[in-house]
Amino acid sequence: MRNRIESDVLGNVRIPYDAYYGSETQRALNNFKISQLRMQPELIKTYAMVKLAAALANMRLGKLDRTKGRAISRACTEIIHGKFADQFTVDVFQAGAGTSTNMNVNEVVANRAIEFLGGKRGNYRLVHPNDHVNMSQSTNDTMPSVIRIATYLAIRKKLMPSLNILRGSLHQKATGFEKVVKIGRTHLEDAVPIRLGQEFSGYAGAVERSIRSLEAASSNLLELPLGGTAVGTGINAGPMYTKQVMIELGRITRARFTAAKNIFNLMQSRTDELEASNAITEAAVSINKIANDFRLLNSGPRAGIGDIVLPAVQPGSSIMPGKINPSIAEMVNMVCFQVMGSNETIKQASEAGQLEINVFMPVIAYNLLFSIEILSNASRTFEARCIKGIRANTGAINQHLERNLSLATALTPVIGYKKASRIARVAYLKNKTVKQVCLEMKVLDEKTLDRLLDPHSVH
């Protein structure tokens, strides 16, 4: 393999001749062969947006030569559109703060800009990764900004739309099942009747609450510490740069990002990102509960609850012919477990920040975007391949209703709790219905019993 030689403060580095990255990226590739996990394309594209905004701001302020600035801008735009994805392969578990990722972006942008100016990769006299691409910036202010931008955009453009589709489908089922009365269950034991539509309305409401939480949490991410550079004092940037870069970033993202009210706080602390992760986890907890309920309600088909029938999407066993499992709901459970685990990682990484910055930003970034990605995709799959096709199993529902001992609850206003409890106990021991026992004990006449024990009137 042909190589080129670049040098840095530690000496010479051998780099693949055709690579767009440079010495710092190569050192990171050599040092961090850990997981084969890479920063998501969304994060890299967002980093390119920040670099583009910085170049435009520095040109407008007269700090960056316009010829260099235009070349940098063209390179950033290509990355935003998905080019050079194979050049961003630094491991998630890398040097603290994300310096390796920042320099990876700086070097790729610089070398592509050099080509636009007629030079060869590595000729940093034309465009330098630090002096020009990283002008007015530091990893310490760009990385938290990139995390906040990427997370905000992913929540608003990917996760919330997916959850809205999920909520809408659950609401449609609630409406469609409004007339289906079934046995309720508490403590996994028989309880008084409830409408299947009411049960599903609760599921839709849980998703709705999660959407509201995500909207509130993501709004806090609109403040950015751009211009803070190394520790928040703005060294090598200045207040005019901060103002201008926010204007340019707003044009690029079409979102209302603003300069931090307290830039030191946003550079020191990752609590807003943790709050966003908590809101994502809240959604996962709610969706996980729904998937668990569906698995219970679908259980059977002969020896389980069987109130609902989930769509059959694939064979469920390699040994038992004809067995069908709740595969989509099981997938959703696993995704939700992963989101909960990612949230714990983010919590630990957020707590471990020290003094002026949090050096664990790469793992925070990866887990935030990973959670959003898998929960968004799982929600859409859940809706399309499971919820949309759910049917009420009215035969099983009516059979359970007829034998429901908790119907005795409807008798308590007339005969009292103690007597109703005795009737329910006798019905259980003799394997009879509440109505049969009431008639045998001559508690009430049949007409009155039919009125009081009608499941449709006690739901």
C-alpha positions, 0 to 999 in steps of 0.5 A: 500500500502506498503511503504518505508521511505527515508529521505532528508534535510527536513525530512522523506518521505513515498514512495511506496515500489516498486517505483524506484524513491526516496524522491525528486521525491515523494515530487514533486509528492506531491507538483505539482498536476497541469496538468497531463502533463508529460515530453515526453519520448524523453526528459527522454530518452535524460536525460538518454543518458546524465547520461550514457555519464557522467558515462562513462566519470567519469569512464574514468577519474577515478572519478567514481568507475567502479563497480558503473559506470557499474551499472549506465550505465546499468540502463541508457541503460534500460531507453534509451530503454524505460523501467521504463516509468511509473516511470517518472510522475512529472508534467510539471509545477514543481519546476524551472529549472527542478530539479525535473525531473533531480532528478527523473532520478537520483533516478530511475537510482540509484535504478535500479543500486542498484538492479544490485549490489544486493541491495534493492531500497533506499540503497544509500550506494551502489549508490547515486542519487547525489554523483554518478549518478549526479557526475560532473553535475547540473540540471543547465547544464544538463537540457539545454543540454537535451533540446537542444539534444532532440530538435535537434534530434526531428527536424532532425529525425522527423519534417524535414523528415515529411516536406520533404514528404509533400514538395515532395507530393506538388511538385508532385501535382504541376507537375500533375496540370501543364496543368490545367489553372484556375482563379487566386484570389487576395483579394478573388476577381477574378484575371488573370488566373494561372495554378493550378500547379503554385499555388501548386508549391508555396505551395511546395516552402513554405515548402521548405523554412521552412525546410531550416529555421529548418536546420539552427536553429537546427544547433545552438543547437549542442553546449552544456553547459555540464560541466558548473554545477551550474553557468558555472564555472565548479565547481566539474566537470573540463575541462577534464570532459567536453571534455570526456563527449562530446566524450561519448555523440557523441558516444551515439547520433551519432550526432556532439555535441560540448562544448559551446564556451561561456558556461555562455551564454548557461546557462543563455539564451534560445534564441537558443531554441526560434530560433528553436521554431520560425522556427517550428512556421514558418513551422506551419504558412506556413502549416496553410496557405496551409490548409486554401487555400485548404478549400477555393478552395474545398468549395462547392460542389455546392455553393463554389469555387470548384477548387479542390476536397479533399478526403472524409475521414469521414461524416461531419455532425450529422444532414445534410445527405451526408455533407462532410467537409475538416476534415484533413485540419481543423485538420491541422489548429488546430495543427498549432494554438497550435504550434503558442501558444506554441511558445508564451509560449516559448518566454515568458519563454525565456524572463523571465530568470534571471542572471545565469540560466533560471528557466522556462526550463521545460515548454520550453522543453515540448512545444518545443517537443510537437510542433515538435510531433504534427506538424510532425504527422499532416504533415504526415497525411495531406500528406497521407490523403489529399494532395495525393488524391486531384483532380482538378475539371476541370468542375468548373475551366473552368466555372469560367474561361469562366466568368472571368472579369479579362481577360480584363487585356489582352486587356490593351496593345491593347486598354488601361486600361481605355477602358478595365476597362469599358468593364469589368464593363459592362460585370459585370453589364450585366452578360456577358463575356468579349468577348461578350461585346467586340463583342457587342462594336465592339472593336476587331474582334473575331479572335483577341479576341480569341487570346488575351483572351485565358486563356492558353496564359495569365496565 
